[in-house]
Amino acid sequence: MANVVVIGSQWGDEGKGKIVDWLSERADVVVRFQGGHNAGHTLVIDGEVFKLSLLPSGVVRPDKISIIGNGVVVDPWALLEEIDRIREQGVDLSPDRLKVAENAPLILPLHRMLDRAREEARGKSKIGTTGRGIGPAYEDKTARRAIRVCDLADINSLGAKVDELLVHHNALLRGFEQREIDRDELLDLLTDLAPKLLPYAVSVWRELDMARRDGKRILFEGAQGIMLDVDHGTYPFVTSSNTVSGAASAGTGLGPNSIGYILGITKAYTTRVGSGPFPTELDDEIGSMLGQRGREFGTVTGRQRRCGWFDAILVRQAVKLAGMHGIALTKLDVLDGLAEIKVCVGYKINGEDFDYLPAGATVQAVAEPVYETLEGWSESTEGARSWAELPAKAIKYIRRIEELIDAPVTLLSTSPERDDTIMVRDPFSG
């Protein structure tokens, strides 16, 4: 049976949480492999809403193992608070069920301070970060000065690591005219944190290797979307990690030969949070309707998402970058009742035709969509659980999307509820 990687094929917010939760019924282990607590995954199960940021979306199923991989930057205080919050909703997470990579970098208060100071200093040129310290934490990881989960086990050596970290960060904070970090206060915070976090720490690569050898099925959960990938996204308006499928190996320590099916979660229209290019964005009544009907507000930040028509060029590019075997199409019901629906099938950039989005920020900013118009449908698709329940014109829309993006629809989600899902093919069958 195949292990499955779930990633977003647009700019995030495609509905990965529900799909991962739905697929986790067929999995034994669910593992997050990149991002931080800027991710927001909302699950609706029997009418109860679970909002997750760091925790894998499989945590609500009591018989599954949930893992946070080394590719994730972990805000330990946010993690412990999230554990407490869902515990109040009846989900008990002991170290037997939740495991955190011992080599995962920590997000510290100084990272949040620096993140916000930078955004404020950018003024109108803001990237649109969540201000949660994710970017600065990844920078420290790359610069080899990060404090990792395993460092909390050696308090005697922690002082020297903190000193090295503060040489860099306090200089930056002084430059932004911000309060410097007190060494002893930070050490006290980390000393207090150690016994709370360390029980969850393991060598994730070993855990996953044992699971693989035991024939267990592993579900890899990504955060954000491919168009926010630090290499392949709409740079510099991107996240600070690789969001493509290959990051599942680097972010967990399980080799790429153990990855089977790659599933791209894809919204039936397009949304984006924060700054950056968005060729199909709608600043009209339809855009407003999509936002209201689709409840397009960030799970983590509450920020309103920008909305637009489906961009087949963007998704096809994501399919190629990630090697997707198929997509899970979400929020089809949001399009119910529209007389006509437009799909972007190309771009005009400075008078030239393009069938892909070039890497340059300047050309991305002036890309104009070329649309194909399809008939809409008046019937409701909400809650449909079989193809027979879908209007013919909705099926025609789905088939046209498959042609344009060069990938089949594997799953179809017709509401936020867990069971309102149509499976065309089981990704775990390979």
VMD Tcl script that draws the C-alpha trace (Angstrom):
set ca {
  {0.00 0.00 0.00}
  {1.25 3.49 -0.85}
  {2.18 6.19 1.62}
  {0.51 9.48 0.70}
  {1.79 13.07 0.60}
  {-0.85 15.81 0.86}
  {0.13 19.30 -0.29}
  {-1.62 22.47 -1.39}
  {-1.59 23.25 -5.09}
  {-2.38 26.98 -4.87}
  {-1.53 29.64 -2.24}
  {-2.67 27.59 0.74}
  {-6.09 27.48 2.42}
  {-7.27 24.81 -0.03}
  {-8.90 22.63 2.63}
  {-5.98 20.31 3.45}
  {-7.12 19.81 7.05}
  {-10.39 18.11 6.17}
  {-8.80 15.93 3.48}
  {-5.95 14.84 5.78}
  {-8.45 14.05 8.53}
  {-10.59 12.07 6.06}
  {-7.58 10.16 4.72}
  {-6.20 9.55 8.20}
  {-8.93 6.95 8.74}
  {-6.96 4.82 6.26}
  {-3.54 5.73 7.69}
  {-1.65 4.63 10.79}
  {0.68 7.62 11.14}
  {0.11 11.28 10.20}
  {3.19 13.53 10.02}
  {3.65 17.27 9.45}
  {6.83 17.96 7.48}
  {7.23 21.75 7.05}
  {5.90 25.15 8.08}
  {5.03 26.35 11.54}
  {2.02 27.57 13.46}
  {1.23 29.96 10.62}
  {-0.64 27.00 9.10}
  {-4.34 26.85 9.84}
  {-6.35 23.66 9.38}
  {-10.04 23.59 10.29}
  {-11.83 20.29 10.85}
  {-15.61 19.96 11.24}
  {-16.58 16.62 12.77}
  {-20.22 15.97 13.68}
  {-20.74 19.70 13.87}
  {-17.79 20.33 16.23}
  {-15.03 22.60 14.92}
  {-11.36 21.83 15.61}
  {-8.82 24.51 14.66}
  {-5.25 23.26 14.35}
  {-1.99 25.02 13.56}
  {0.97 22.85 14.54}
  {-0.75 19.58 15.30}
  {-1.24 17.15 12.41}
  {-4.86 16.90 11.29}
  {-5.01 13.24 12.31}
  {-4.89 14.03 16.04}
  {-8.68 13.93 16.38}
  {-8.64 10.19 15.62}
  {-7.67 8.41 18.88}
  {-6.00 5.38 17.29}
  {-3.52 7.31 15.11}
  {0.07 8.38 15.78}
  {0.71 12.08 15.08}
  {4.22 13.35 14.36}
  {5.79 16.78 13.93}
  {8.83 16.39 11.70}
  {12.20 18.13 11.70}
  {11.17 20.31 8.75}
  {8.67 22.13 10.99}
  {9.75 25.12 13.08}
  {8.08 24.66 16.45}
  {6.82 27.39 18.74}
  {6.79 25.24 21.89}
  {4.47 27.49 23.85}
  {1.97 27.60 20.99}
  {2.21 23.81 20.71}
  {1.55 23.20 24.41}
  {-1.34 25.66 24.32}
  {-2.82 23.87 21.29}
  {-2.50 20.52 23.05}
  {-4.37 21.93 26.05}
  {-7.04 23.49 23.84}
  {-7.98 20.33 21.98}
  {-7.72 18.35 25.22}
  {-10.59 20.52 26.45}
  {-12.50 19.34 23.37}
  {-12.05 15.74 24.46}
  {-8.90 14.85 22.49}
  {-6.18 13.46 24.76}
  {-2.66 13.73 23.39}
  {-0.04 11.86 25.40}
  {3.58 11.31 24.24}
  {2.42 7.87 23.10}
  {0.22 9.50 20.45}
  {2.12 12.72 19.68}
  {5.82 12.81 18.85}
  {8.03 15.79 18.00}
  {11.32 15.57 16.12}
  {14.23 16.08 18.49}
  {16.06 18.00 15.75}
  {13.19 20.42 15.03}
  {14.19 24.11 15.47}
  {12.37 26.18 18.07}
  {10.60 29.48 17.49}
  {11.48 31.78 20.37}
  {9.96 35.11 21.49}
  {12.85 36.95 19.79}
  {11.80 35.49 16.43}
  {8.32 36.95 16.78}
  {9.76 40.34 17.75}
  {12.07 40.41 14.74}
  {9.35 39.22 12.36}
  {6.97 42.02 13.37}
  {9.70 44.67 13.43}
  {10.68 43.81 9.85}
  {7.12 43.90 8.56}
  {6.51 47.24 10.22}
  {9.70 48.64 8.71}
  {8.68 47.51 5.21}
  {5.62 49.75 5.26}
  {3.73 49.44 1.97}
  {6.15 46.74 0.80}
  {4.99 44.22 3.41}
  {5.28 40.57 2.46}
  {2.22 39.70 4.52}
  {3.74 37.35 7.10}
  {1.66 36.24 10.07}
  {4.22 37.77 12.44}
  {4.70 34.47 14.26}
  {8.47 34.23 13.83}
  {8.51 31.47 11.23}
  {10.86 33.22 8.78}
  {13.48 34.28 11.35}
  {13.43 30.78 12.87}
  {14.16 29.20 9.47}
  {16.95 31.76 8.97}
  {18.57 30.67 12.22}
  {18.29 27.04 11.16}
  {20.06 27.76 7.87}
  {22.71 29.88 9.65}
  {23.34 27.00 12.10}
  {22.55 28.97 15.22}
  {19.05 27.58 15.92}
  {18.11 26.14 19.27}
  {16.50 22.78 18.66}
  {14.26 20.57 20.78}
  {17.17 18.27 21.69}
  {19.17 21.22 23.06}
  {16.70 21.47 25.96}
  {18.05 18.15 27.24}
  {21.45 19.73 27.95}
  {20.74 22.84 30.00}
  {24.45 23.21 30.90}
  {25.36 23.82 27.24}
  {22.34 25.97 26.50}
  {23.90 29.21 27.76}
  {26.58 29.21 25.06}
  {23.98 28.58 22.36}
  {21.83 31.44 23.64}
  {24.87 33.74 23.67}
  {25.59 32.99 20.01}
  {21.96 33.54 19.10}
  {21.71 36.87 20.91}
  {24.85 38.31 19.30}
  {22.92 38.20 16.06}
  {19.39 38.99 17.20}
  {20.09 41.78 19.64}
  {22.11 43.60 17.00}
  {19.12 43.40 14.66}
  {16.67 44.47 17.36}
  {18.86 47.48 18.18}
  {18.79 48.42 14.51}
  {14.98 48.35 14.55}
  {14.97 50.31 17.83}
  {13.34 47.39 19.64}
  {13.95 46.12 23.16}
  {16.87 43.69 23.35}
  {16.43 40.16 24.68}
  {17.68 39.50 28.20}
  {19.90 36.42 28.25}
  {18.90 35.20 31.71}
  {15.18 35.66 31.04}
  {15.43 33.56 27.89}
  {17.43 30.86 29.68}
  {14.82 30.74 32.44}
  {12.06 30.35 29.85}
  {13.87 27.47 28.17}
  {14.71 25.79 31.46}
  {11.06 25.92 32.48}
  {10.01 24.62 29.05}
  {12.32 21.59 28.94}
  {10.35 19.14 31.14}
  {7.10 20.04 29.38}
  {8.34 19.51 25.81}
  {11.03 16.81 26.07}
  {8.61 13.93 26.81}
  {7.33 14.32 23.24}
  {10.81 14.36 21.64}
  {11.93 11.40 19.51}
  {14.12 10.56 16.53}
  {11.37 10.91 13.95}
  {13.34 9.29 11.15}
  {13.65 6.11 13.26}
  {9.96 6.14 14.18}
  {8.96 6.43 10.53}
  {11.45 3.83 9.38}
  {10.06 1.36 11.91}
  {6.51 2.20 10.85}
  {7.45 1.62 7.21}
  {9.10 -1.72 7.96}
  {6.06 -2.78 9.97}
  {3.86 -2.14 6.93}
  {2.06 0.84 8.45}
  {0.58 3.48 6.20}
  {2.01 6.98 6.56}
  {0.22 10.18 5.62}
  {2.45 13.24 5.11}
  {0.75 16.58 5.70}
  {2.09 19.78 4.17}
  {1.24 23.36 5.09}
  {0.60 26.40 2.86}
  {0.66 25.74 -0.92}
  {3.15 25.23 -3.74}
  {2.82 28.82 -4.95}
  {4.18 29.87 -1.55}
  {7.26 27.64 -1.88}
  {10.44 29.59 -1.13}
  {12.02 28.36 -4.40}
  {9.10 27.82 -6.75}
  {6.45 30.23 -5.49}
  {5.70 33.89 -6.18}
  {8.94 35.08 -4.56}
  {9.41 37.18 -2.43}
  {5.74 36.85 -1.42}
  {6.26 33.29 -0.20}
  {6.70 31.32 2.99}
  {10.15 30.42 4.37}
  {10.14 26.70 3.62}
  {9.79 24.32 0.70}
  {6.15 23.33 0.30}
  {6.62 20.93 -2.64}
  {6.25 17.17 -2.24}
  {10.00 16.59 -2.04}
  {10.03 18.39 1.31}
  {8.19 15.41 2.80}
  {11.45 13.46 2.75}
  {13.76 16.24 3.90}
  {11.32 17.30 6.60}
  {10.93 13.86 8.17}
  {14.04 11.82 7.36}
  {12.16 9.14 5.45}
  {13.68 8.59 1.99}
  {11.79 9.55 -1.19}
  {11.55 5.89 -2.21}
  {9.04 5.51 0.65}
  {6.66 8.09 -0.79}
  {3.90 6.68 -2.95}
  {0.95 8.85 -3.96}
  {1.16 12.66 -4.17}
  {-2.20 14.37 -3.73}
  {-2.66 18.08 -4.41}
  {-5.48 19.78 -2.54}
  {-7.12 22.23 -4.94}
  {-9.91 24.71 -4.35}
  {-12.56 25.00 -7.09}
  {-11.71 28.71 -7.27}
  {-8.61 30.57 -6.06}
  {-7.76 32.45 -2.87}
  {-4.72 34.17 -1.44}
  {-3.88 35.79 1.92}
  {-1.51 38.73 2.19}
  {0.47 40.50 -0.49}
  {1.70 39.25 -3.85}
  {0.54 38.66 -7.43}
  {-2.89 37.15 -8.05}
  {-3.82 37.22 -11.76}
  {-7.44 36.01 -11.39}
  {-8.34 38.14 -8.35}
  {-11.89 39.56 -8.40}
  {-12.54 42.96 -6.85}
  {-16.27 42.80 -7.56}
  {-19.52 41.28 -6.30}
  {-18.54 37.77 -7.40}
  {-15.25 37.98 -5.51}
  {-17.12 39.19 -2.44}
  {-19.69 36.39 -2.82}
  {-16.97 33.74 -3.05}
  {-15.39 35.09 0.13}
  {-18.64 35.17 2.08}
  {-20.02 31.84 0.88}
  {-16.66 30.11 1.22}
  {-16.01 31.65 4.67}
  {-12.67 32.85 3.44}
  {-11.06 34.04 6.61}
  {-7.71 32.73 7.88}
  {-7.93 30.04 10.57}
  {-4.85 31.43 12.32}
  {-4.99 35.17 11.63}
  {-8.65 35.83 10.87}
  {-7.52 37.85 7.85}
  {-9.91 38.02 4.91}
  {-8.68 36.09 1.89}
  {-8.53 37.55 -1.59}
  {-10.75 35.57 -3.99}
  {-10.76 34.92 -7.74}
  {-11.56 32.47 -10.51}
  {-9.85 29.08 -10.84}
  {-6.38 29.46 -12.34}
  {-5.70 26.30 -14.35}
  {-2.25 27.52 -15.45}
  {-1.12 27.98 -11.86}
  {-2.44 24.57 -10.75}
  {-0.94 22.78 -13.77}
  {2.41 24.34 -12.86}
  {1.98 23.02 -9.31}
  {1.08 19.55 -10.65}
  {4.36 19.46 -12.59}
  {6.50 20.88 -9.76}
  {5.21 18.35 -7.24}
  {4.71 15.34 -9.51}
  {1.09 15.07 -8.39}
  {-0.74 11.88 -9.22}
  {-4.12 13.51 -8.65}
  {-5.97 16.30 -6.88}
  {-8.64 16.61 -4.23}
  {-11.05 19.29 -5.43}
  {-12.62 21.24 -2.57}
  {-15.38 23.82 -2.10}
  {-17.20 23.01 -5.33}
  {-20.45 23.93 -3.56}
  {-19.32 27.58 -3.29}
  {-19.84 27.89 -7.05}
  {-23.48 26.69 -6.89}
  {-25.94 29.07 -8.50}
  {-23.52 30.97 -10.74}
  {-24.81 31.42 -14.30}
  {-21.30 31.21 -15.71}
  {-17.88 30.34 -14.35}
  {-14.56 31.51 -15.73}
  {-11.32 29.55 -15.75}
  {-7.90 31.02 -16.48}
  {-6.29 29.14 -19.39}
  {-3.34 31.44 -20.10}
  {-1.69 34.80 -19.39}
  {-0.95 37.94 -21.33}
  {2.27 39.53 -20.10}
  {3.45 42.69 -21.82}
  {1.59 41.64 -24.96}
  {3.01 38.09 -25.04}
  {1.12 34.83 -24.47}
  {2.29 32.57 -21.63}
  {1.12 29.09 -20.63}
  {3.00 29.26 -17.31}
  {3.79 31.86 -14.66}
  {7.41 33.09 -15.03}
  {9.58 33.50 -11.93}
  {10.22 37.25 -12.11}
  {8.25 39.36 -9.63}
  {7.90 42.21 -12.13}
  {6.28 40.07 -14.84}
  {4.13 38.20 -12.31}
  {2.70 41.52 -11.15}
  {1.46 42.43 -14.64}
  {0.19 38.98 -15.73}
  {-3.33 39.28 -17.13}
  {-5.57 36.20 -17.21}
  {-6.97 34.77 -20.43}
  {-10.34 33.22 -19.59}
  {-12.49 30.40 -20.86}
  {-16.14 30.68 -19.83}
  {-18.11 27.61 -18.76}
  {-21.78 27.21 -17.95}
  {-22.67 27.25 -14.28}
  {-25.34 25.15 -12.55}
  {-28.40 26.10 -10.51}
  {-28.64 22.88 -8.47}
  {-26.89 22.39 -5.12}
  {-23.78 20.26 -4.81}
  {-23.47 20.79 -1.06}
  {-23.19 17.53 0.84}
  {-23.10 15.32 -2.26}
  {-21.47 11.95 -1.58}
  {-21.62 10.36 -5.03}
  {-21.19 11.42 -8.66}
  {-24.87 10.63 -9.24}
  {-25.83 13.47 -6.91}
  {-23.86 16.07 -8.89}
  {-25.42 18.26 -11.60}
  {-24.26 17.44 -15.13}
  {-22.78 20.91 -15.60}
  {-20.79 20.58 -12.37}
  {-19.33 17.31 -13.66}
  {-18.52 19.05 -16.94}
  {-16.66 21.76 -14.97}
  {-14.66 19.10 -13.11}
  {-13.77 17.26 -16.32}
  {-12.58 20.47 -17.96}
  {-10.36 21.24 -14.97}
  {-8.83 17.76 -15.22}
  {-7.99 18.39 -18.88}
  {-6.47 21.80 -18.22}
  {-4.27 20.82 -15.27}
  {-3.24 17.43 -16.68}
  {-4.24 15.52 -13.54}
  {-7.33 13.58 -12.46}
  {-9.67 14.42 -9.60}
  {-9.04 11.73 -6.99}
  {-11.28 13.13 -4.25}
  {-14.10 15.67 -4.26}
  {-15.14 17.60 -1.15}
  {-18.63 19.11 -1.13}
  {-18.78 20.67 2.37}
  {-16.55 21.13 5.43}
  {-18.10 18.03 7.06}
  {-15.81 15.00 7.20}
  {-18.13 12.58 5.37}
  {-19.24 14.91 2.57}
  {-16.49 13.53 0.34}
  {-16.58 11.59 -2.92}
  {-13.67 9.19 -3.47}
  {-12.87 8.45 -7.09}
  {-9.70 6.59 -6.21}
  {-8.15 5.62 -2.89}
  {-4.67 7.27 -2.79}
  {-3.45 4.55 -0.41}
  {-3.97 1.95 -3.15}
  {-1.02 3.51 -5.00}
}
mol new
graphics top color blue
foreach p $ca { graphics top sphere $p radius 0.5 }
foreach p [lrange $ca 0 end-1] q [lrange $ca 1 end] { graphics top cylinder $p $q radius 0.2 }
display resetview
